[in-house]
Amino acid sequence: MIKTKPGVPSLLRELNDSAVLRHIMEVGAVTRSELAAHTGLSRVTSSQALSRLQALGVVRMHGTRSGARGPAAELYELVPTIGTAVGIAVYADLIRVQLCGLDGVPVASLEAPLGDDVVSSVTEACRVVCEQVGESHGSLLAAALATPGVVDPASGELSFSYDLRDAETLRGTLSDAVGVPFVLGNDVHLAALAEQSEGVAKGEQDFVLLWIGRGLGMASVIGGKVRVGSSGAAGEIGYLPVPGVPLPSKVDNIQQGSFQRLVGMEAVLDLVRAEGTRRCPRGSPRPW
């Protein structure tokens, strides 16, 4: 007698529900036929998943879409009040926070100085943006934090950062303090995802994003995915050896990288100071 593995049908239902929910979150309102076409599920399976998500209060029917023939197709979308997610960008001296519905639409934002205690600064910023919308969009469900540094792709922990102390325990500490799961990401890698989703690289599967600022960074998107490398350090081009610049003596100083020394922010500012004031392209002279 062949024995079936316990829990397999329920696991398949969960996977199907997740596929349907993920597609609705990515594209917005869809019909049953569109769900079946884009998820690879049958129309019957898609309908069953929709019914379960409706029963949970996660998805609702919202309007119809007229077709060329036959009755108008029902549209299904996320329930706007099921919850929110917060995105946080941490810089050397400030943080930027944006609260979004699970459809990605921003509902509140904040920019604040970064205090000595990163966890306290982030926790307070999350509290403020959540208070701006109250319970109208549901409770906070998840958070993502973007920062310069290296995120270990295996553990999801921040393995190295110039600016953040206690990096190795940051994710767990933030999760405990704010009360929701945190995801950490390298700021340049996440910027590439943003460009691919809503920016100049929308729809592109292969491109490179070069980040020039206080530090130098690069993100490589190949086959539609950001390639972070085995250690998460892919794109840390500030440390590339270049002719005429000494090799770095240590990696815990952002200014030690050879390429960083040549074209980074400090190098550009030194050049401007040495050459004196120059007229800006659009207006009057501006001293440095």
N, C-alpha and C positions, 0 to 999 in steps of 0.2 A: 504494500500500500504506500502510495506517495504522500508524504506529509508536506503540507504547505507551511511556509515560514510565517510565524505570527507577526502581525503588524504590517505586512507588505501592502495590503489594500489601503490601509490608512495612510501609509507613507506615500503611496502614489497619489492619493487625493491631496495630500499636503503639497506635493511637488506641482501638481496641476493647478491648485489654487494659487501657489506662489507665482507660477508662470503667467497666469491670467492677471493677477494683481500687479506684477512687475510691468507688464505691457501697458496696462491702463495708466500706471504712474508715469510711464515714459512718454506716451503719446496723447493722453487725455481721453475724451469720450470716444467710445468705439461701439460697433455693432457686434452681434454674435458671429456673423460671417467673417468680419475683420479679425476677430480674436482667433477663430479657427485657422484663418489663412496665415497669420503672423506667428502664432505660437506652435503650430504643427499639431495641435490637438484636434480631434474631431469636433464637429459642431455639437454633437450630443455631450461630449465630455466638457467642452467649453461652457455649455448651458448649465450643466451640473455644477461646475465650479462657480459660475456666476450666482447660482441659487444659494450656494453655501456662503459666499461672500456677502450676499444681500442679507442672509439670516444673521450674520455676525454684525451687520450694520456698517460694513466697510465700503460697500459699493451700492449705488442706487441707480434706478432708471431715471434718465433726465432728457426728455425730449425724443424726437425721432429724426430720421434722415430719409428724405425721399429718394427713391431709386428710379431707374428707367422704367421698370415694370414691377407690378405687384404692389402690395401695401408698403407703407413707410416702415423702415427698420428701426427698432428701438435702440436708443443710445444708452450706454452705461458709463458712469464716471465714479471717481472717488467721492465719498461723502466728505465735504469740506471740513467738518468739525471733528474728524476722528483723531486728529493730533497734529503736532508740529515737529520740525527738526531744526536744529540750530547749526549754523556754520560759523566758525571762528577763525580769523586769520591773526596770528601772533607775529608782531614785528619787534624790532629791538627796543622800542619805547612806547608802543601803543598796540591796542587790539581793535579789530573791527569785527562786529558781530551782526549776523543777519538771521532772522527767524523766518522760516518758510512753512507753508502748508506742505503736506506730503505730495502735492502736485508740483512743488517747486516754485510756487508763486510767493514772493517775499511779502510779509505782512508787518514786519517791524525791523528796525536796524539801529545800530549804536556804534559810535567810535569813542574810545576812552583811553586814557593813559594806562600804560602797563606798569603796575606797581612792582615792588620788590618780590612779592609773593604771587607767582603766576596763577596758582590755583585759586587764590582769593580773588584776583582780578577777573579771571574767567567766570568764576561762580557768581560774582556780583553782576557782571555783564549779562549773563544768562538770566538772572533773576529780573533785571530791569527790562529786557526785551519781552520776557514772558508777561510781565505786569502790564506792558503797553497794550497787549491784546486780550488779557484776561483769559476767560474760559471760552471765548467765542470760537476759537479754532481747536479746542481740545487741549489735552495736556502735552507736555514735552515728552517725546518718545526716544529721540536719538540726537547725537551731536557728532560733528566732525571738526577737527582742528587741523589747520594748515600752518606749517612752520618751516623755516629753513632748518635743514638737518637731515639726517638719514634715518629712515624708518625701516626696521627689519621686516622684510616681507613674510618671514616665517612666523614671527611672534606678534607682529603689529605694534611692537613697542618702539619708542624713539631711542635708537642706539647711540646717536651722537648729535649734539646741538651746540652751537657757539653760545647761544643766548639763554637757554633754559637750563635751570639747575634741576638736579634729581631727575634727569630725563628718563632714566630706566624705569622709574615707577610712576611717570606722569599720567599715563593713560588710566591706570587703576585708581590713582588718587583723584583724578578729575571725575571719573565715573562715580566714585563713592560720594564726592562732595556735591555734585549736581544731581545725582540720583538717576542717571540714564547712561546707557552704554556710549562710550566714546570711540571714535575711529580717528587715528592719527594719519596724516599724510604730508609728504613733502610739498611745499608750496608750489614749486615749479611743475611737478608732476600733476598736481591738481589744476593748475592754470591751463595745462594742455588739455585736460578733460573738459574744462569750461570752454575753451576755444573750439573743441570738437563738437560740443553740444550746442553752443549758442553763438560762437564767434566766427572769425574769418576762416577757420578750418572746419566749419560745420559740414558734416557728411564725408569728410576726408578720412581715409583709412591709413595713410602713410604720410607723416610730416614730422618736422623738427621744430620745437619752440626754443628760442634762445632768450634767456632772461639776463638783462644787464641792469644792475642796480648796485646796492650796497655789496652784494655778492654776485658771482656769476653762476649761472645754472643753465641746464639744458634738459629738455624732455624729448625722448624719441618715441613716437607713436608708430608702431609697425603692425599691420594687420588689424588696425582699429583699437589696439591696446597699448597703454603706456608700458614701456619695458623698463623696469626698475633695476634689473640686475639681481644676481643671486644674494647680494648683501643689502640691496636697496640704495647703493651709492652710484648707480648709473646716472650720468649727467653732471657729476660734480667736476665740471671742467675747469674750475678755478685753479686746480692743482696740476693741470697739464704742464709738462716741462716745455719751455720755449727758449729759443736762443737769446742770449744776452741778459737773461734774468736768472739769479741763483735758484737752485733747487730748494724746495721747502725743507727747513730743519725740523719742523714738527707740524702736526695736522690739527692742533687744537687752537690755532689762531687764524682767523679768516684772512688776514693780510699776508700770511706766509706763502700762499699759493703762487706759483710762478706766473701763470696766465693772469691771475687776479692782480698781481703787482703791476702787470703791464697795462691792462685795460680796465681794471675795476674802478669803482667810484673814487677811491682815494687818489688813484693815479690821474684820473681826469681832473679832479679838483686841484692837485698839485700843478698840473700843466696850466690850468687856467690862472692860478695864482702867479705862476712864473711868467706867463705871457701878459698879465695885466687884464684890465677890464675890456671886454669885447661887446659890441653892440648886438643885442638879441635880434633874431631875424624879423620879428614883428614889431619892434618898438625901440624904446630909448635904452641907453646904456644901463646896465644893471651890475653893481659892484658885487664881488664875491667876498 
